[in-house]
């Protein structure tokens, strides 16, 4: 049984904790919070041992009536690996200050830079690169979405180059401080955006250029993807490849799924916790091959949850317990109820 510590129990951390606790070969050794927020209360209610990020905050939790088991330094003595879900750029400090001195394996999220670990991860793209590693970064939600569909297409047909536009949500649903409101923001205004190089950390050598804008929605990201294929194919062949692949969900406007809002409504209707959609939603009608080798498609990314199964697979790869990528993916997806492909 792999004992997993979760440093940070927020948007990503609480989802990773639930996903880990659902696995037959893993258990949550504890979760770390900085303050006694409602999420700390929920962690206790979910029977996850609660730890403070430092000694100074132990009294803060006690004053709030929340029992903590100790600090993160106590937690890492009792776990095999830590999933760092702290805010962007905090992971780098945690690595040098906590994980390296204590010789504990750690997974970081896409808000950190690739050079922090030297290994970035997406299960369908490069699972084997993480085998036995001490420090690995799971790529961002947008990169995860691109890596899943592009790696599937690359294996099946081959890719010459990719050009994609990221239409990004502004803030997350819980974020009441950020925008934009009544505005479309080039983000960044320079071209290309950082997403292409990030994809290249898991799909080595792929020719990809991306641009990005932020729009006034909190629900999902939308990608408009154009792929020049290495050989002639058809819309039917590409649709078939995507339909069979794990963690890719084909949706259709004919069935009433006409927007990202409808995608999330679908997730609610099938009973997903927090309305999460761990899969990448690809519109069937959008998959179109023109002139034999120019492919277009739309895909939607639920930014809060698509990286969650990747973190679970990354744990197995780093611990070396499951060298086979598809075996780990199957184990993860069965436990999370992602039934589309198995």
N, C-alpha and C positions, 0 to 999 in steps of 0.2 A: 504494500500500500504506500503510495507516494504522498507524503505529507507536505501540503502547500500552504505557504503564508501569503496573504494578500496585503500589500502595503498600499493603503488608500482604498476606502470603501465608498466611492462615489459613483458616477455614471458608469464607468467601466468596471471598477472593482466589485461592485455588488453583483453585476452580471457574471463576471468571471467566477466569483465565489459560488453562485448558484450552479454554474456549469460544472465546476470542479466537484461540488458535492453530489452531483448527479452521476458522476463516473464511478464505475465499479472498482477501478484501480487507484482512486485518489480520495483524499479527504482534506478538508480545510482545517489546518492547524490553528489558524487564527487570522483576524483581520485587524488592521491598524487604522486608527482615526486620530486626528489632531484635536478635535473638539467634540463635545457631547451633543451633536446634532440629532435630528430625527433619524438619520441614517445609522448613527451609532446605536440608537434604541432598536431599530429594525434588525441590526446585526445580532444584538442580544436576543431579540425575539426569535430570530432564526437559529438560535443556539450556536452561533459562531463565537468562539472565544474572542473577547475584545481586548486589544492592547493599545496603549498610548504611544505616540511617536517619540516621546521623551519623558524624563523623570519630572520635569517642571509641570507637565500637564496632568500628572496623576491626580493631584489635588482638585484640579478643575473637574475631572470626571467624578471624583468622590463627592464634590459639592453638588453635582447634578444628580446624585443618587445612582450613578451607573458603576457597576463593578467592572474593573479591569483586571486582567491577569498579570499585568506587568507592562514593560515597554517592548518596543520592537527588538531590542537586544535580547530580551528573554525569549521572544517568539522565534528568532532565527536559530536559537540553540535547539529548538524542538521541531524543525522542519527541514525538508530536503531541498527545497527550492522556493524562491520568493517571486511572485508576480507583482512588479512595481506598477501601480495604477495611480501614482501621484500626479499632480499637475505638470504640464509641459515644463521641461528643463529642470525639474526637481530630481529626476532620475539620475542625472550625471553626478550630482552631489551625493546622492544616496549610495551610488556605486563606490565612489572613492572613500566615503566616510564610514559606510556600514558593511557593504557586501564584500568588497575585496579584503579588508582586514579580517573579516570573520570567515572568509573562504566559503561563502554560500553562493550557489548558483542563482542567477536572477534574470527575469524577462522584463524588458522595457517596452513601452508603447510607442506609437508612431510619432508622437510629439517630440521625441528625442531624435538626435541626429544619428545617421548610420555609423559614423566613425566612433560613437560611444562603445559599440560592441564589435564592429567589423563584420558582423553577420546580421542580416535582416531576414525576415521569415514570412512566407506565405505557404500554407500547407500544400496546395496543388502545384505550386511553382518550384519550390526548392526545399522540401522537407529534409532531405538528406544532409543539407549543409549545416543543419543545427544539431546533428547527432553528436552527443557527448560534449557539446560546447558549454562553457561556464556562463557566458553572457550573450544574449540574443535579443534583438529588437523585433517585435511584431510590427509590420508596416501599418500605416494609417488606414482609415476606413476607405478613402478613395483609392489608395494604392491596392488595398485588398480586393476591391471590386474589379479594378482593371486586371490585376494579376490572375484572378480566377478565370475570367472569360478569355483573356488573351492566352494564358497558358494552355487552356483547353483547345483553342483554335490552333495554336502553334503546334501542339502535339498531333492534331488530326490532319492538318492541311499544310501548315507552315506560314510564317509571316515575313513579308519583306519590310514593311514599315507600318507605323500607326500614327494617326493624327486624331486627337480627341479634345473635346471641349467639356470642361467640368462646370456644370451649373450647380453651384453649392448653396446649401441652406445658409442663412445668416447665423443666428445663434441656435443652440440646442433648445428643446421645448422648455426646459427649466430655467433658462438663462434670461433674466429680466433686465439685464444691464446693457446688452449689446444689440446692434442692429444688423443690417440696415432697415430703415423704415421708409417706404415709398421711394426706394432707390435701387438701382442695379449698379454694383460696384465691381470694376475690374480688379481681381484679387489673385495675383498682383497685376498692376497695369503693364508690367514688362512681359514680353513673350520670348521664350516659353515660360510656363510656370514650373514650379518645383516638382510637380507630380510625375513628370516623365522620368527625370533622373531617379526618383524614388522607385519607380517600377523597375528600372534597370538594376537596382540592388538585389532583386529577386529573380528577374528574367535577364540574365547577363547577355549583353550584346544586342538586345532588341533596339531597333531604330524607332523611337517614339518621341513625339513632340506634343505637349499639352498646353492649353490655355484655360483660364478659370475666371468665373465671375461669381459674386455672391448676390443672392436675391432675397426678398422679404418673405421667407418661409422658414419654419422650424422643423419641417417634417423629414425630408430626405434630400440627398443629392441626386442629380440627374446627369448622366454622361451621354453625349452624342459621339459615337466612336466610328472612325473610318479606318479600315484596315486594308492594305494592299497585300493580297495573299501571294505566297510563293508559287502556287500553281493554280490552275483553273479549278473552280468549285461551283457550287450552286447554293441558292438560298436554303433549299431543302437539306443539303448535306450539313451546312453550318448549324441550322436549327436542330438537326438530329444530334450533333455533337454536344451542343449546349444543353439540350433536353436530357441527355444521359449523364451529364457531369454532376458530381456532388455540389451542393450549396449554390446551385444556379436554378432559379425558378422561372419558368416560362409563363408569362401572363398575357392576356389578350384583351383588347378593347371590345371585341365582340362579346366577351363574357362580362363586360361592364367595368373592367379595370382600365379606366381611361386616364388616370392621373396618379401622382404619388400619394395623394390623399386616399384614393381608392385602394392602392396597394396596402397602405397601413390599415384601412378598414378591413381588408381581407385578413391581415394578421390578427386583428382583434376578433374577427368572426371565427377563426379556427382555434381560438383560445390560447394564443401565445402570451406568456407572462410579460407584463409591461407593454403589450402590443409589439413585441420585438419581431423583426424579420432578419434572421441570421443569414438567409440566402440573398443572392443578388438577383433582382427581378429584371428579366429581359423581355421586352415586348415582342411577341411572335411576329406581328405585322411589320416591325421595323427591320427585321433581319432580311437584308436584301443584297444579293450579289449582282453587280452590274458589270457587263463586259467580261464576265468570266472570272475576274480576280479582284474586283473592288467591292469590299464588304462594308455595309453600314448597319448600325443597330443602336437602339436606345437601351440604357440600363439604369436602374434606380438602386441607390445605396442607402440602407438604414444606418446612419452614422453611429448610432449608439450601440449597435449589436452585431454588425457583420464580423468584427474582429474577435468576438468572444470564442467561437470554436477554434480559431487559429491559436489562441493562447493555450487552450487545452492540448492541442496537438503539439505545440512547441514544448510543453512540459514533458510529454512522452519522448520526444526526440532528444531533448537535452539530457534526460535521465537515462537514455539509451535502452529503455525497456521495450520499445516497439520500433524496430528499425524500418519496418515497412510502412510507407506513407498511407497507402489505401486502407491498411488494417486499422491504423489509428483514426483516420477520418471516419471509417465505418463505426468504430467504437464510440467516438464522440457524437456522431450524428444520431445513432440509435438512442444514446442516453438523453439527448436533447430533444428527441421527437422530430427530427428533420427527416421525415419519412419519404420524401419525394423520390429518392433514388434507390434505397435499399428495400 
